[in-house]
Amino acid sequence: MTLSNSELFAQAPGTQATATTQRFGGSDADYDRMIKLASNENNYGPPKAVMDAMNSAWKYANRYGYPDGNVVEAIAAHHGLKPENVLLTAGSGEVLQVVGTTYLQGGKKVVGADPSYGSVYSHATNIKAEAIKVPLRKDYTADIPGMIRAANDNKATVGFFYLCNPNNPTGVVVPKEEVDAAVKGIPAGMPILIDEAYHHFVDDPRYAESVNSVKEGRPVIVARTFSKIAALAAMRIGYALAPPELIRQMRPYSANSVNVLAKWGAVASLKDTAGQAEVRKKIIESRTHTQRELEAHGYSTIPSQTNFFMVSLGERTVQPVITEFRDKGILVGRPFPPMLNHLRVSIGTADDMDKFLKAFKEIFPKRSATTMARG
Ligand SMILES: Cc1ncc(COP(=O)(O)O)c(C=O)c1O
């Protein structure tokens, strides 16, 4: 049976689907059979130490005031910060929503890049706020000067500034110098949300994490997740790092809904530095190999610093291509307007990527370098 895309990712009744929480509409067996390269998950799964930690926490399933592994203290120590710098959330998606709810009330605006991680903008729309979206430059980098200008030109109505670094869906980083320029160039006191969901996969020396800006007391909120390198996407755990005053402003809007297994799993995963280094290495190797193979096949890709990348389909639009992959048992990324001639592909295991490359070569004929230049 072939299910349509909307059937495969049906929104559960009564739920508010976000970019990451659409529910698979086929049978469990259909889902298990699919090669999942659509949602930038970690196809290696959580390591044994993390599974053991989660399993050991079941005994608290009937409790409210249970020991939580000191998860907030562990996160703070991991970054050289204090517990009052940490807001624990159900995935970093909750951080993005809490920031929106805190700083966009009264119809304020968020300034960000376009395309970028859409849930920030859709949440703004949901709460009757707005987004000022500054298009990426021709080389897919964020137009930081343009974004700074937009923040200053609209300073009375802008509630916060959003930087997804590295960016989803393009996989491109904003170099440290440009992040600093944004932090210093937007109006004083304007909160800047830096979404670092994919920072573990970066190997570009021009990149830096933004925790130092939090240490300096700047109005910076760093969003982090255990969904990607730590492979805990379905457990729903992430956090914000920010100066205590901003954490205090945001806390009332957080649901405080992280479950006991996720907390114990997160604490164990913070200690799993060797396992994470290994996954990072495998993903970067697979990313390099897959992009190189596609280029050799005649299809240009956007250089990526994440566990996904985009490939140009030339004249073909992405939606029918997604269907062709699905018919071959492979789930790939959804359309990301206005980049409708690009396909986003997550990096799975080496075996997943071999199957992806085989399917790609069946769908797309080999092209010469001159055709590629035109595509
Ligand atoms: C850039 C970015 N930020 C945040 C998230 C939210 O992830 P989670 O809520 O699982 O932490 C995602 C998920 O794909 C993402 O791509």
PDBQT file of the ligand as one rigid body, heavy atoms in Angstrom, charges set to zero:
ROOT
HETATM    1  C1  LIG A 401      17.026  24.187  14.499  1.00  0.00    +0.000 C 
HETATM    2  C2  LIG A 401      16.168  23.387  15.401  1.00  0.00    +0.000 A 
HETATM    3  N1  LIG A 401      15.854  23.878  16.594  1.00  0.00    +0.000 NA
HETATM    4  C3  LIG A 401      15.084  23.212  17.450  1.00  0.00    +0.000 A 
HETATM    5  C4  LIG A 401      14.577  21.973  17.113  1.00  0.00    +0.000 A 
HETATM    6  C5  LIG A 401      13.671  21.305  18.102  1.00  0.00    +0.000 C 
HETATM    7  O1  LIG A 401      14.172  20.109  18.514  1.00  0.00    +0.000 OA
HETATM    8  P1  LIG A 401      13.735  19.455  19.894  1.00  0.00    +0.000 P 
HETATM    9  O2  LIG A 401      12.466  20.086  20.320  1.00  0.00    +0.000 OA
HETATM   10  O3  LIG A 401      13.597  18.005  19.605  1.00  0.00    +0.000 OA
HETATM   11  O4  LIG A 401      14.848  19.755  20.855  1.00  0.00    +0.000 OA
HETATM   12  C6  LIG A 401      14.876  21.403  15.874  1.00  0.00    +0.000 A 
HETATM   13  C7  LIG A 401      14.347  20.089  15.498  1.00  0.00    +0.000 C 
HETATM   14  O5  LIG A 401      14.547  19.532  14.457  1.00  0.00    +0.000 OA
HETATM   15  C8  LIG A 401      15.684  22.135  14.989  1.00  0.00    +0.000 A 
HETATM   16  O6  LIG A 401      15.987  21.676  13.783  1.00  0.00    +0.000 OA
ENDROOT
TORSDOF 0
